[in-house]
Amino acid sequence: MRIKLTLNRTTKQCMLPMDYQYYISAWIYKVLKQADKDFAQFLHEKGYGQSETKLYKLFCFSRLDFGKPKLWKEKKLFEIAAHDIGLQISFDVTEAASNFIKGLFMSQEFYLGDKFNGIDFRVASVEALPEPSFSETMTYNLQTPWVVSYKTETDKHPQYLSPADDMFELLAVKHLVEKYNNTRNAGLISPGQIKLNRTSAFKRAGFILKPGTKEESRVVGNLFGFELKAPVEIHRMIWGAGVSEKSSSGFGWIEIINQPDRV
C-alpha cells in the first residue's frame, strides 16, 4: 500500500540537507514507535520476515516533491521555496493494516534535518493511493537508486555494483527471491521465475546514511528503467517494500511506466 502525504512548512526555515533520506527514515520509525513500541522495535532491529538471518524492512519512501529548490552544492543544502511538499510512503502490509497506518501519520508534526539545518513540518493531509493492476510483465522507472552490494570476507566495505557488472542481475534477483521467501508464509519463489531487463542507460547515484556519526557511510546505487517478468506477488511486494537493498532508507522506489488501469 502507498500513502501520499502533503507536508506544510510551519516556520520560516527553508534549508534542508541534501542527504535528507536518513532523517525521513528515522521519522517514520518514530511514528511507528509512538503507535506501537514493540512493532517499531521489531522493524528497526530485525526487519520483517521469518528467517533469523535474512530479515528485511517492509517500507520504502519516495523523494520529497518540493519543486525546483536552490542548490547550495558546497554546503550540501537545498533551499526550498515551496510551502506544500509531497512525500509518498509505501508499506508491504495487508489491506487490513492500511487504515491503521494511514491514521498514524495524520496531523504529525516533526523536524526534518540535522542540528544545523532543517525544516519544521506538519502533515496537512494523508491520502491512500489505489493499488495498480499488476501483471507478470511490468515496466518501471527507478526514482531512487537500486542498491546491489557484494562483500567478500576480505572486503572492509561493501562493493556497490553497477548494472554493467556481470553479478548485478544475479544478486538483484537473489535479493528479490530471499525478500519474498522470508516474508511470505505460503509458496516459494525461485530465481528462475524472475527475469530482469534494463530498458535505459543507468546513472550512478547515492546518499549518506547516518550523517555526522561514527557509522556514517555513503551508499551507492543506480537509476534506470527496467522490465521485470515475475509472479504478480513479486510486483506487489516491490510496489510496497521497494525493489532494492536498504529500501527502508529510501532506496529502490519505483514508478510504473505505461501504468495499467487502477482497480
N, C-alpha and C positions, 0 to 999 in steps of 0.2 A: 504494500500500500504506500501511496505517496500523499503527502500533505504540502500545501503551499502556504507559506507564512508571509504576511506583509508586516515589515518592521518599520516603526516610526522612530526617528531620532527624537530624543526628549530633552537634549541640551544642545549647546552651540558647538560641541566638539565635532570635528569633521575629519580628523586624521586617523587612519587605520593602518596597522602593519600589513605589508603585502602578504606575509605568511600568516594570514588570519585563520586558516583552516583548523589549526590546532586549538584555537580558542573556541571555535564553533563546536568542535568535538567535545571539549571539556564542558561547555554549556549544556549540550544535550545530555551528557551523563549526569550533570547536576539536576536537570529537570526530572530525569528518571529517578534519581535518588530521593528527591523531595516527595515523589509519589509512592515509591516502594523501595525502601532502602535495600532489602535483600535482593530484589530483582536487579537493581542498578549495580550492586556489588558483584553479582554473578556475571553480568555483561562485561563489567570493567576488568575483572580478574580472570575470568575463564572464557568469556565469549558465549556462543550459542551452539550447543551440539551435544552429542552423546559420548564422543571419544575424549579421553583424558589427555591425549597427546596432540590431537588436531582439533582445536576449537576456534571458532570464528565469531566475529561480531556480526550482528544481524541488521545493522543500519548503514545508511550512506547519506550523503547530502551534496547538493549542487554548489556551484559557485554563487556568491552573492550577486544579485542583479541590481547594480547601482549606477547604470548608465555609463558615461564616459568620465571617469574621475581624472583629476590632475595627478600625474605620476611624479613623485619625488624619488628618483631612482637611487641617488646616493644615500638617502636616508631610509630607503626601502619602505616608503609610505605611500598610501593613496590619500589624496584629499578629495573627499566626497561632497558633492553639492546636493545630491538628491535627498529629499526628505523621506520618501517612501522607498524602502528597499525590499527586494524579494529574495526569498530563500525557500528551496524545496528540501524536504527530508523524506527519506523512504525507509520503510521497515519491512523485513521479511517475516511477517506475522500473519496469523489467520484473520479473516474478516471480522471475527468476533472481537478482536482486540483493537480494531481501528477507531471506534468511537472513544474508547478509553484513552488511547494515545493522543487523539486529536484534542481531547479535553485537557491533557497535561500542559499543552503549550498555549492555551488561551490566556490572554492578558498577562503573560510573563513579562517581567521587567528585568533587564540584565545589562551588564557592561561587557563589551567585546573588545579585547585588546590586551596590551601588556601594561606595566605600571607607568609607562611614559606616554603612550599614545593609545587611544581607543575611543569608542563611542558608546553612549548610553542609549539603549533601545527599549521600546515597548512593543509587544506583539499586538498589532491592531486587528488582525484577522487571521483565521485559520480555515483553510478550505481543503476538504478531502477530494483528491482527484480520482476520476474514474479509471478503472484498470483497462488497459488496451486489450484488444482481441489478439491473443498470441497464436502463432503458427510455428511449425517446426523449423521453418527458414525465416529468419528475421535479419534486417539490416539496421545497423546502429552507427551513431557517431559518439565518440567519447567527448564529454565536456570537461572531465578531469582525467588525469593520466592513469593509464593501466600499468600497474606495477607488477613486474615479474622479476623475482630475485633468485639468486643462486649463491650458495655459500658452501665452500669445502671446509674440511677440518683445519686446513692451514690458513684460511682467509680470516683476517681480523674483522673485516666489514663485508656485508653482502655485496655481491655484484648485481647491478641493476641492468638487466638485459634489454636490448632493443629488438624490434621485430626482425631486424636483419640477421640476428643471431639464430643459428640452427636450433638452439634449445628453447627459444621463446615460445613457439606454439606448443611444443611438448609439455613444458612446465605450466603454461597458461591453462591448457586443457586439464592437466593433472590437478591443478588448484580447483577448478570448477567441479571436477568429479569428487574430490575429497570434501569440498564445501557442501555439496549436495548430500553425499552419503552420510556425512557426520551430523546432518541436521534434519534428516527425514527418517521416520520410523518404517515406512513401507517402501519396498523396492530399492534396487541399487542401480546406479548408472555406471557404465564402463567407458573408458576413453574412446573406444571405437564408435560410440554413439554421438560423438561431438566432432564437428569439423569447423575450423576457423579459417576464413579467407579475408585477408586485408583488402579493402577496396579503395584505399587512398595512400598517399605518401604519409610517412609518420614524422612527428615532431617531438623531440625530447623535451620534457617539462617535469618540474617537481617543485617541492617546497619543504620548508624546515619543520620538523616535529620537535616539540618540547624546546622552543627557542629560549635562550637565556639560562638554560640549566646544564648540569653536567652531562645529561643524556641527550643534549642537542644533536640532531643528525639531519642531513639532507637526504630525502628520499626522491628518487628519480624514476619517472615512468615515461609513457609515450601516449601521444594523442593521434588518433587516426580513425578512419571509418572502417567498418568490417561487417561481413556477413557471417552469421552463426547458424549452423544447422545442428539442432539438438532437440531432445524431447521438450515438449511445451513447458514442463515443470522447471526445466533449467532456465528458460527465458523468464518465467515468472519469478524465479529466485534472484536472478541478476537484476531484474527491474526493482526488486525490493531491497536487496542487500548489496548491490554493486557488483561489478564483474571482476574487481581487482583484489589483490592483496591489500591490506590496510584500508579497506573500504570505510570503516568507521572513523578513519582520519580524513576522509574526504576524497579518496582515490577511487577511480573506476565508475564515476557517474555516467550513465548512458542516456542517450535520447534516440528514439526510433526515427529512422528515415522512411518516408512513404508509409506513415503510420496507418494501420488498418482502422476501420471504423471502431469507435469505442462502444463498449456494451454497458 
